[in-house]
């Protein structure tokens, strides 16, 4: 699986030093307070789109006392259309920047057609995909923060035969509202995150979409990638 690399936040919530330095959670069990264990179990029990392949990955160790990380890739046939990483953080003492005891931090990325990357509305549209995915499932959350970055590569000399390449990156974090027992509905948040991945990859929605989310007509057809 292609893992999303790099820092997981823009630093607005105090997580700008995120690095992969530690150990993965054990497949057979998770240590930590009951709310954290329940949140991780909800992640494991989430029902997701078949095109999105998710697996556990080593979690960063310096962001919070407890952390659990997942990586995902959107697959269409033998093509990987988008990939990302989602980290669940938990600090039982709370965190001023989070305004809660849990935080979700993500990095999502996909390749784009150069014409789409040049669209001036692209950052706003991609951010609406994130917030719209959460709203479409009726999830409540607070303190959203993030960046949308587009990058283009042009090749010269011995690489001049390669076509230009463009990529979009969404780095974001938000505080999921806690439910009964102090744990948020992380399964639903994971499903929303997978909806975002599928949308960035150019796949059609799995169900009725949120009318407030804008789509770009020039998004490439996944079959053409």
C-alpha positions in Angstrom: 0.0 0.0 0.0 1.3 3.5 -0.8 1.4 5.4 2.4 1.0 9.2 2.6 4.3 10.6 3.9 5.2 13.8 5.7 3.9 15.9 8.5 0.3 15.5 9.4 -0.8 19.0 10.3 -0.3 22.6 9.4 0.7 23.4 13.1 -2.5 25.3 13.9 -3.3 22.8 16.7 0.1 22.3 18.1 1.0 19.2 16.0 3.5 20.7 13.6 6.3 18.4 14.8 4.5 15.2 13.8 6.8 12.4 12.7 6.5 8.7 12.4 8.8 7.5 15.2 7.1 4.8 17.1 5.4 1.5 17.2 2.2 0.3 15.6 -0.8 -0.6 17.9 -0.9 -4.3 18.5 -3.4 -6.0 16.2 -4.9 -8.1 19.0 -5.5 -5.3 21.5 -5.0 -1.6 22.4 -3.8 -0.2 25.6 -5.1 3.0 27.1 -8.1 4.4 28.9 -11.6 2.9 28.1 -12.6 5.8 25.9 -9.5 5.4 23.7 -9.9 1.7 23.4 -13.6 2.1 22.4 -12.6 4.7 19.8 -10.1 2.4 18.2 -12.5 -0.5 18.2 -15.0 1.7 16.4 -12.4 2.4 13.8 -11.9 -1.3 13.3 -15.6 -2.0 13.0 -16.4 0.7 10.4 -18.0 -0.4 7.2 -16.2 1.2 4.3 -16.4 1.5 0.5 -14.7 -1.6 -1.2 -12.5 0.7 -3.3 -10.8 2.1 -0.2 -8.3 -0.3 1.3 -7.4 0.6 4.9 -4.8 -0.9 7.3 -3.1 0.0 10.5 0.3 1.8 10.4 2.7 3.0 13.1 1.4 6.0 14.9 3.4 9.1 15.8 4.4 9.0 19.5 5.0 12.6 20.4 1.6 14.2 19.6 -0.5 12.8 22.5 -0.3 10.2 25.2 -2.3 7.8 23.0 -2.4 7.5 19.3 -3.7 5.1 16.6 -3.0 5.5 12.9 -4.4 4.2 9.6 -3.3 4.5 6.1 -5.6 4.0 3.0 -5.4 3.9 -0.7 -8.2 4.2 -3.3 -7.9 1.4 -5.8 -9.7 1.2 -9.2 -8.8 -2.0 -10.9 -5.0 -2.1 -10.7 -4.6 1.7 -10.3 -4.1 3.6 -7.1 -6.0 6.9 -7.5 -5.4 8.5 -4.1 -3.9 7.8 -0.7 -3.9 9.2 2.8 -3.3 8.8 6.4 -5.6 9.3 9.4 -4.3 9.6 13.0 -6.5 9.4 16.1 -5.0 11.3 19.1 -6.2 11.1 22.7 -5.1 13.2 25.7 -7.3 12.3 28.7 -6.3 15.7 30.3 -7.6 17.6 27.3 -5.8 20.0 25.0 -6.4 23.7 24.8 -6.0 23.9 21.0 -8.3 20.9 20.5 -11.0 22.0 23.0 -11.5 18.3 23.7 -9.7 15.1 24.5 -9.6 13.6 21.0 -8.3 14.9 17.7 -8.3 13.5 14.2 -5.3 14.5 11.9 -5.1 13.6 8.3 -3.2 13.9 5.1 -4.9 13.1 1.7 -3.3 13.4 -1.7 -4.0 12.6 -5.3 -2.8 13.4 -8.8 -4.7 15.9 -10.9 -4.9 17.0 -14.5 -2.8 20.2 -14.9 -6.0 22.1 -16.0 -7.7 21.2 -12.7 -4.6 22.2 -10.7 -4.8 25.6 -12.2 -8.4 26.2 -11.2 -8.4 29.2 -8.8 -11.2 27.7 -6.8 -9.5 24.4 -6.2 -8.4 25.0 -2.6 -11.9 26.1 -1.5 -13.5 23.2 -3.3 -11.2 20.6 -1.8 -11.8 22.0 1.7 -15.6 21.8 1.0 -15.1 18.2 0.2 -13.7 17.6 3.7 -16.4 19.5 5.6 -19.1 18.3 3.3 -18.1 14.6 3.9 -18.5 15.2 7.7 -21.7 17.1 7.3 -23.2 14.5 5.0 -23.1 11.9 7.8 -24.4 14.3 10.4 -21.2 14.4 12.4 -20.5 17.2 14.8 -17.0 18.5 15.2 -15.0 21.5 16.3 -11.8 23.5 15.8 -11.2 22.5 12.1 -7.8 23.5 10.8 -5.8 22.7 7.7 -4.2 23.5 4.4 -4.8 22.6 0.7 -1.7 22.6 -1.4 -1.3 22.1 -5.1 2.0 21.3 -6.8 3.0 20.9 -10.4 6.1 19.3 -11.9 7.5 20.0 -15.3 10.3 17.8 -16.7 13.3 18.8 -18.8 16.4 17.4 -20.4 16.6 13.6 -20.1 13.1 13.7 -18.5 11.5 15.9 -21.1 9.4 13.1 -22.5 7.4 12.9 -19.3 4.1 14.8 -19.3 3.6 17.5 -16.6 2.3 16.2 -13.3 0.1 17.9 -10.7 -0.8 16.8 -7.2 -3.3 18.0 -4.5 -2.7 17.6 -0.8 -5.2 18.2 2.0 -3.7 18.4 5.5 -6.3 18.8 8.1 -7.4 18.2 11.7 -10.6 18.5 13.7 -12.0 17.6 17.1 -14.7 14.9 17.0 -17.4 15.5 19.5 -17.5 12.9 22.3 -20.4 10.6 22.9 -21.5 8.2 25.5 -18.6 6.9 27.6 -16.5 9.8 26.4 -15.6 8.3 23.0 -16.5 10.0 19.7 -18.1 8.1 16.8 -14.8 7.4 15.2 -16.3 4.8 12.9 -18.5 7.4 11.2 -15.6 9.8 11.0 -13.5 7.2 9.3 -16.3 6.5 6.8 -16.5 10.3 6.1 -12.7 10.4 5.6 -13.0 7.5 3.1 -15.7 9.5 1.3 -13.3 12.3 1.0 -10.6 10.0 -0.3 -13.0 8.6 -2.9 -14.1 12.1 -4.0 -10.5 13.3 -4.3 -9.8 10.2 -6.4 -12.7 11.1 -8.7 -15.0 8.2 -7.9 -18.7 8.7 -7.9 -20.5 9.1 -4.5 -21.6 5.9 -2.8 -25.0 7.5 -1.9 -26.8 10.8 -1.9 -24.3 13.6 -1.6 -24.3 16.9 0.3 -25.7 19.7 -1.9 -23.3 22.2 -0.2 -20.3 20.4 -1.6 -19.0 21.7 -4.9 -17.6 19.4 -7.5 -15.2 20.4 -10.4 -16.4 19.4 -13.8 -12.8 19.0 -15.1 -11.9 16.3 -12.6 -10.3 13.5 -14.6 -12.1 10.2 -15.2 -10.5 7.5 -13.0 -10.5 5.1 -15.9 -8.3 7.5 -17.9 -5.5 7.6 -15.3 
